[in-house]
């Protein structure tokens, strides 16, 4: 029972320490794509720790589980894991973690179902407000223009995905500014940021008492916008992208003294207007590799007794 407990402790340490380290670091805003990857690796490490602890606990508690798990393992490897020495604690741990995994799947299914329901309603509204012209076929590159007094643009995922822009945005944005806004939204679609938001929301809603999942959700919402800003700025320039953000959000009060629901927009504009200070390619590579090692650590810990027995 020592190894499952050690895995749970490792997962708890990753859940507590990693968000604090990332919050103190200055590079996530400079490299949002790398930060997205590292955050996913941290959350994956927490989930892997729980999954491995559940599997080993279940194998120790019930022979019906331990038999298939160690079916091809030599005798010394099976003995190294000391199966069957802590039946009650192992069974309790396995059942608790299994319930947590099932609850996570339920919350993810609920989040996906809600997102699909919202998309169906929005697509129905789009069909009503902007019906297809005679002979026009819906396609992934179709741009839908809606009558609206508020400048706005968004990407509607689904099959087929659609890019929507209001007439107010067409009036306010100049040519390259409009192109930057559309490139921003296409950046979301190409990176499938909607799935990141769904998964992070499902974990945060399913386990509100776990701070790492709430931080994961909040950072995903922030970092995907920074990543999409970078996609637009690389093609059309940082100044053009910043001006487009200002034009889209100036009438919403986000640049005033009172906090609003989109208080991150001024920070995004300031970031775009600040001279770029990206990390070197070597450091980006090191951070990416370090992130990939985080979920690998619990796997190595789980296999350590068996490898030691074989050695």
matplotlib code that plots the C-alpha trace (Angstrom):
import matplotlib.pyplot as plt

x = [0.0, 3.1, 3.3, -0.4, 0.0, 3.2, 1.5, -1.3, 1.2, 3.1, -0.1, -1.0, 2.5, 2.1, -1.4, -0.1, 3.4, 3.0, 0.3, 2.4, 5.5, 3.7, 2.0, 5.4, 7.1, 7.3, 7.4, 3.8, 2.6, 5.6, 5.1, 1.4, 1.6, 4.3, 2.4, -0.7, 1.4, 2.9, -0.5, -1.9, 1.1, 0.6, -3.1, -2.3, 0.3, -2.3, -4.8, -2.1, -1.1, -4.7, -5.2, -2.1, -2.9, -6.4, -5.1, -2.5, -4.9, -7.5, -4.9, -4.0, -7.6, -9.1, -7.4, -9.8, -8.1, -4.5, -4.5, -5.0, -2.8, 0.2, -0.7, 2.6, 4.8, 7.5, 7.1, 9.7, 7.9, 4.5, 6.2, 7.8, 4.4, 3.3, -0.2, -2.8, -1.1, -3.6, -7.0, -9.2, -7.2, -6.6, -10.2, -11.3, -8.7, -9.6, -13.3, -12.8, -10.6, -12.8, -15.8, -13.7, -12.8, -16.4, -17.5, -14.9, -16.3, -19.8, -18.9, -17.0, -20.0, -22.3, -20.0, -19.9, -23.6, -24.1, -21.7, -23.5, -26.8, -25.5, -24.1, -27.4, -29.2, -26.7, -26.7, -30.5, -30.3, -27.7, -29.9, -32.8, -30.8, -28.5, -30.1, -28.2, -28.7, -30.1, -27.3, -25.1, -23.5, -22.5, -18.8, -15.9, -14.7, -18.1, -18.2, -21.5, -22.3, -25.0, -26.7, -25.6, -25.0, -22.1, -18.8, -18.1, -16.6, -16.5, -15.8, -18.6, -17.2, -19.1, -19.7, -19.1, -17.4, -18.4, -16.9, -19.3, -18.8, -21.3, -21.9, -20.8, -17.4, -17.2, -17.9, -15.4, -12.5, -10.1, -9.0, -6.0, -7.7, -10.6, -8.1, -6.3, -9.6, -10.5, -7.0, -7.4, -10.7, -9.2, -6.3, -8.8, -10.3, -7.0, -5.7, -9.1, -9.1, -12.8, -11.8, -9.3, -12.0, -14.5, -12.0, -10.9, -14.4, -15.5, -12.7, -13.2, -17.0, -16.7, -14.1, -14.6, -12.6, -9.4, -7.6, -5.4, -8.5, -9.9, -6.5, -6.3, -9.7, -8.8, -5.5, -6.9, -9.3, -6.5, -3.8, -5.9, -6.6, -2.9, -2.1, -4.7, -3.4, 0.0, -1.4, -2.9, 0.0, 2.5, 0.5, -0.7, 1.5, 1.2, 0.0, -2.8, -4.0, -4.0, -5.9, -8.5, -8.9, -9.5, -12.0, -14.0, -14.1, -14.0, -17.8, -18.0, -16.3, -13.4, -10.9, -12.6, -11.8, -14.6, -13.9, -15.8, -16.3, -13.6, -11.0, -8.2, -8.6, -6.5, -3.7, -3.8, -3.6, -0.7, 1.1, 0.7, 2.0, 5.0, 8.1, 8.2, 10.5, 10.2, 12.3, 15.1, 14.3, 16.6, 14.7, 11.3, 12.6, 13.7, 10.4, 8.5, 10.7, 10.3, 6.5, 6.5, 8.6, 6.0, 3.4, 6.3, 7.5, 4.5, 4.8, 8.4, 7.6, 4.9, 7.3, 10.2, 9.5, 9.2, 12.3, 14.2, 13.1, 14.2, 17.5]
y = [0.0, 2.3, 2.8, 3.9, 6.3, 7.7, 8.3, 10.1, 12.2, 13.0, 14.1, 16.3, 17.9, 18.6, 20.0, 22.4, 23.4, 23.6, 26.4, 28.4, 28.1, 29.0, 32.0, 33.3, 32.8, 35.6, 33.5, 32.2, 35.6, 35.7, 32.1, 31.3, 28.2, 26.7, 27.6, 25.9, 22.7, 22.9, 23.4, 20.4, 18.3, 19.3, 18.4, 15.2, 14.3, 14.7, 12.5, 9.9, 9.7, 9.1, 6.5, 4.5, 4.6, 3.4, 0.5, -0.7, -0.4, -2.4, -5.0, -5.4, -5.6, -8.0, -10.9, -10.4, -7.1, -8.0, -11.2, -9.4, -6.4, -8.7, -11.6, -11.5, -10.3, -12.6, -13.8, -11.5, -8.5, -9.5, -10.0, -6.6, -4.9, -6.8, -7.5, -8.5, -7.1, -4.1, -5.3, -2.9, 0.2, -0.8, -1.4, 1.9, 3.8, 2.1, 2.7, 6.3, 7.0, 5.1, 7.2, 10.3, 9.1, 8.3, 11.7, 13.4, 11.5, 12.5, 16.2, 16.2, 14.6, 17.2, 20.0, 18.7, 18.2, 21.8, 23.2, 21.3, 22.6, 26.1, 25.7, 24.3, 27.3, 29.7, 28.0, 28.1, 31.9, 32.3, 30.4, 32.7, 35.9, 35.0, 32.3, 30.7, 32.4, 30.3, 28.0, 28.8, 25.8, 25.9, 25.3, 25.7, 29.0, 30.7, 34.1, 35.0, 38.7, 39.7, 43.0, 44.3, 47.6, 46.2, 45.4, 41.7, 38.6, 35.0, 31.5, 29.0, 25.5, 22.5, 20.9, 23.0, 25.7, 29.2, 32.6, 35.3, 39.1, 41.9, 44.8, 47.2, 45.5, 45.9, 49.6, 50.2, 48.0, 49.0, 46.4, 44.9, 45.3, 43.1, 40.6, 40.5, 39.8, 37.1, 35.6, 35.7, 33.7, 31.2, 30.7, 29.5, 27.1, 25.7, 25.0, 23.5, 25.8, 24.9, 21.4, 22.8, 25.1, 22.2, 19.9, 22.6, 23.6, 20.0, 19.5, 22.8, 22.2, 18.6, 19.2, 22.8, 22.0, 21.3, 24.6, 23.3, 22.6, 26.1, 27.6, 25.4, 26.7, 30.3, 30.0, 28.3, 31.1, 33.6, 31.8, 30.8, 34.5, 35.4, 32.5, 33.7, 37.3, 36.0, 34.2, 37.5, 39.7, 37.4, 37.9, 41.5, 43.1, 43.8, 47.4, 46.4, 43.7, 45.9, 48.6, 46.0, 44.9, 48.5, 49.1, 46.0, 46.7, 50.4, 50.7, 48.0, 50.1, 47.7, 50.6, 52.5, 52.5, 50.1, 46.3, 44.5, 41.0, 41.5, 43.1, 41.1, 43.2, 46.2, 43.8, 42.1, 45.4, 46.5, 43.2, 43.7, 47.2, 46.2, 45.2, 41.4, 39.7, 36.0, 33.3, 31.7, 28.6, 26.6, 27.7, 27.0, 23.5, 23.0, 24.1, 21.9, 18.9, 19.7, 19.8, 16.4, 15.0, 15.9, 13.2, 10.8, 10.9, 9.0, 6.4, 5.8, 5.7, 3.1, 0.9, 1.3, -1.8, -4.0, -2.6, -3.0, -6.6, -7.4, -5.7]
z = [0.0, 0.2, -3.6, -4.1, -1.2, -2.6, -5.9, -4.3, -2.3, -5.6, -7.2, -4.3, -4.4, -8.2, -7.6, -4.9, -6.1, -9.9, -10.0, -7.5, -9.6, -12.8, -11.1, -10.0, -13.4, -15.9, -19.1, -19.5, -20.8, -23.2, -24.4, -24.0, -26.2, -24.1, -20.9, -22.3, -22.8, -19.3, -17.7, -19.5, -18.4, -14.8, -14.8, -16.7, -14.0, -11.3, -13.2, -13.9, -10.3, -9.3, -12.1, -11.2, -7.5, -8.2, -10.5, -8.0, -5.1, -6.9, -7.9, -4.2, -3.1, -5.6, -7.4, -10.3, -11.0, -10.0, -12.1, -15.5, -14.5, -13.6, -15.9, -17.8, -15.0, -13.5, -9.9, -8.4, -9.9, -8.4, -5.1, -5.3, -5.3, -2.2, -3.5, -1.0, 2.1, 2.7, 1.5, 3.4, 2.7, -0.9, -1.6, 0.0, -2.0, -5.3, -4.9, -3.9, -6.9, -9.2, -8.1, -8.8, -12.3, -13.0, -11.7, -14.0, -17.0, -16.1, -15.7, -19.0, -20.8, -19.2, -20.3, -23.9, -24.0, -22.7, -25.3, -28.1, -26.9, -26.9, -30.4, -31.7, -30.4, -31.8, -35.2, -35.2, -34.5, -37.3, -39.8, -38.9, -39.0, -41.9, -44.1, -47.0, -50.3, -53.2, -54.4, -51.5, -49.6, -46.0, -45.6, -43.1, -44.7, -44.8, -43.2, -41.7, -41.4, -38.8, -38.4, -35.0, -33.2, -31.2, -32.9, -32.4, -34.1, -33.0, -34.2, -33.8, -33.5, -34.9, -38.3, -40.3, -38.2, -39.0, -38.6, -37.6, -37.6, -37.0, -39.3, -36.6, -36.6, -40.4, -40.0, -37.2, -38.3, -41.1, -43.6, -41.8, -38.4, -39.6, -41.0, -37.6, -35.8, -38.2, -37.8, -34.0, -34.3, -36.8, -34.4, -31.7, -34.2, -35.6, -32.1, -30.9, -27.9, -27.4, -26.2, -23.7, -22.3, -22.1, -20.2, -17.8, -17.1, -16.4, -13.9, -12.1, -11.9, -10.9, -8.2, -6.9, -3.8, -5.8, -6.4, -9.2, -11.4, -10.8, -11.7, -14.8, -16.0, -15.4, -17.0, -20.1, -20.6, -20.4, -22.3, -25.3, -25.9, -25.7, -28.0, -30.5, -30.2, -31.2, -34.2, -35.4, -34.6, -36.4, -39.6, -39.3, -36.7, -33.0, -33.4, -35.9, -33.6, -30.5, -32.4, -33.5, -29.8, -28.8, -31.6, -30.7, -26.9, -26.6, -26.2, -23.5, -20.8, -20.4, -20.5, -17.6, -13.9, -13.0, -13.4, -16.1, -17.3, -19.9, -17.6, -19.4, -22.6, -21.4, -20.4, -23.7, -25.5, -23.3, -24.0, -27.8, -27.6, -25.5, -27.6, -27.9, -25.5, -26.5, -24.9, -26.9, -28.9, -26.5, -23.4, -25.1, -25.9, -22.3, -20.9, -23.3, -22.3, -18.6, -19.0, -20.7, -17.9, -15.2, -16.1, -16.8, -13.2, -11.7, -14.4, -13.5, -9.8, -10.5, -12.5, -10.1, -7.9, -10.9, -12.6, -9.3, -9.0, -12.5, -12.0]

ax = plt.figure().add_subplot(projection="3d")
ax.plot(x, y, z, "-o")
ax.set_aspect("equal")
plt.show()
